Amino acid sequence: MSHGTADRDLTERLYGYLAEDEDARVCKDIPDAACNDQPKAFVAHLVALSMTKLGDSLISARLVLPWILASLGASSVFISALVPLRESLALLPQLIIAQQLRESPVRKWFWVVGSVGQALALIGMLVSVLALRGNPLGWAIVILLALFSIARGVCSVSIKDVQGKTISKTRRGRLSGIAASVAGLLSVLTALAVLFAPTVLSGSIEQGNILIFAALLGVAALLWLVAALTYAQVPEVPGATEGGGNAMIEALQSMRLLWQDKTFGSFVLTRALLVSSAFAIPYIVVMIQRSGEGSLTSLGGLMLASGIAGMVAGRFWGKWSDSASHHVMAAAAFIAVSVMAAALVLYTVAIDWLAQQWLAGLLIFVAAVAHHGARVGRKTYLVDMATQENRAQLTAVSNTVIGGVLLLGILLGALDSYAGVEAVMLTLMVLGVIAGVRALTLPNVQLDE
C-alpha cells in the first residue's frame, strides 16, 4: 500500500468516526465532483478551524485583550472599544469581499490570505506589548485589532462558501461543534498554564504578566500560520463566477434580499438580537473585576471556564444544529439571559459572592456555553438556508448588517458610564428574550424538501 493510499484511508476512517458517516458518502447540496474528497475536506477544515478557535481563546477581545490593556496601564476608552471593533470590522467589509469572491472560481485562497493577515497583526501586538505601555499601547492594540478583524472578515465570508462546496449538508454543524470541542480542550490546557504561571515565574509581577501576554500572542500567531498552510490543502472544485460588476453597486443591490427573502430577513433580525450573548461575557467580566478579582490567576481561571465550555458544549450544539439550528439559537439566547440575570443579582445584592473565583468561573462557563450555541446555531442555519449560488452573497449581507449592529456596542460603554452596568445588563437581557422567541418562529432549514 502506498503512502498516499494509507493517508487517504486514515483520513476516511477519521472522517467516518467524527462525522458519524461510515460510508463517507453522504453528499447533500455539494457538487458531485466534491463527494469523493469530502473526508479530506472535512479533516482539513477541522484542523484549521480548531487552530483558529484556539487562537481566538488565547487573544479573546472579551477576556484576554482587556486584561492586557488594564494590566499595562491603557485607558478604559481603549478597553471599551475592543469588542465592538473586533466584531464589527470583521463583518462590515464583507459585501465588497463577497463580490471579489464570486469572481474567483476557487475561494479557499481568500481564507489562506486572511489567516496570514491575522497572524501578522498578532505579531505586531506581540511587539507592542514588549515595547509600549499606557495609551500608546492602547492605540497600537486597537489599530492592529482593526487590521486583524478586517482580515478575519475575509476568512469569514470565504469559509462558508468553501464549506458549502466541500462539506455536505447535515455534516456542517458537527464540523463546527467538533472544532469548538477540540479547541476547548486545548484552551483548557493553556488556561491551566496561565493559572499556575504566577507560582513559577520569577521577577516582578509586571514582568511575569508581560511574558504570559507575549506567549499568548506568539502562540496565537503561530496557530494562524499553521492553519493557513492546512487550509491550502482543502480539495475545492472550481465554482461559478457569475455576478461580476461594480462591487459597491452589487453590494447595495444585495441588501434588497433582506425584504425580498422573508426567511433570510427574519434570520438576520434574529441574529441581530442575538448580539446580547456576544456582549454578555465582557460585561460579566467587568462585574467580576469590579468585585475585586483582577489578578492574573483570576484571568487563568476565567480562561479555564471558557475553555471547558467550548470543550463540552461544541459537539452537543453542533449535532443539534444539524437537525434544528433555530432551536439551538433559541436555547442559547435563553441560557444567556439566565446567566446575565444571575450575575446581575449577585452584583447588586451579594457582590462578595461574585468575587469568589469558583462562582465567577461558573458564570463565565455558562455564558460561554450559550455563546458557543448562538455561534454554531446561526452559522449552521445560514449555510443550510443558502444555496451554492447565493451562499457567499447571503453571508456577506447578513454579516454587514450585524457588523453595523455590533458597532453600536460602543454605546453600551456610554450607557455603562451614565447609568451603570446594571442598565447594560437589563438591556441585553431584553434583547436576549426577544431573540429566543423569534428564533423559535424561524422555519427549520435542516428538513429535507
C-alpha positions, 0 to 999 in steps of 0.5 A: 500500500502506498503512502498516499493510499494509507493517508487517504484511508486514515483520513476516511476512517477519521472522517467516518468516526467524527462525522458519524458517516461510515460510508463517507458518502453522504453528499447533500447540496455539494457538487458531485465532483466534491463527494469523493474528497469530502473526508479530506475536506472535512479533516482539513477544515477541522484542523484549521478551524480548531487552530483558529478557535484556539487562537481566538481563546488565547487573544479573546477581545472579551477576556484576554485583550482587556486584561492586557490593556488594564494590566499595562496601564491603557485607558478604559476608552481603549478597553471599551472599544475592543469588542465592538471593533473586533466584531464589527470590522470583521463583518462590515467589509464583507459585501465588497469581499463577497463580490471579489469572491464570486469572481474567483472560481476557487475561494479557499485562497481568500481564507489562506490570505486572511489567516496570514493577515491575522497572524501578522497583526498578532505579531505586531501586538506581540511587539507592542506589548514588549515595547509600549505601555499606557495609551500608546499601547492602547492605540497600537492594540486597537489599530492592529485589532482593526487590521486583524478583524478586517482580515478575519472578515475575509476568512469569514465570508470565504469559509462558508462558501468553501464549506458549502462546496466541500462539506455536505449538508447535515455534516456542517454543524458537527464540523463546527461543534467538533472544532469548538470541542477540540479547541476547548480542550486545548484552551483548557490546557493553556488556561491551566498554564496561565493559572499556575504561571504566577507560582513559577515565574520569577521577577516582578509581577509586571514582568511575569504578566508581560511574558504570559501576554507575549506567549499568548500572542506568539502562540496565537500567531503561530496557530494562524500560520499553521492553519493557513498552510492546512487550509491550502490543502482543502480539495475545492472544485472550481465554482461559478463566477457569475455576478461580476460588476461594480462591487459597491453597486452589487453590494447595495443591490444585495441588501434588497434580499433582506425584504425580498427573502422573508426567511433570510430577513427574519434570520438576520433580525434574529441574529441581530438580537442575538448580539446580547450573548456576544456582549454578555461575557465582557460585561460579566467580566467587568462585574467580576473585576469590579468585585475585586478579582483582577489578578492574573490567576483570576484571568487563568481561571476565567480562561479555564471556564471558557475553555471547558465550555467550548470543550463540552458544549461544541459537539452537543450544539453542533449535532443539534444544529444539524437537525434544528439550528433555530432551536439551538439559537433559541436555547442559547439566547435563553441560557444567556439571559439566565446567566446575565440575570444571575450575575446581575443579582449577585452584583447588586445584592451579594457582590462578595459572592461574585468575587469568589473565583469558583462562582465567577468561573461558573458564570463565565462557563455558562455564558460561554456555553450559550455563546458557543450555541448562538455561534454554531446555531446561526452559522449552521442555519445560514449555510443550510438556508443558502444555496451554492449560488447565493451562499457567499452573497447571503453571508456577506449581507447578513454579516454587514448588517450585524457588523453595523449592529455590533458597532453600536456596542460602543454605546453600551460603554456610554450607557455603562458610564451614565447609568451603570452596568446594571442598565447594560445588563437589563438591556441585553437581557431584553434583547436576549428574550426577544431573540429566543422567541423569534428564533423559535418562529424561524422555519427549520432549514435542516428538513429535507424538501 
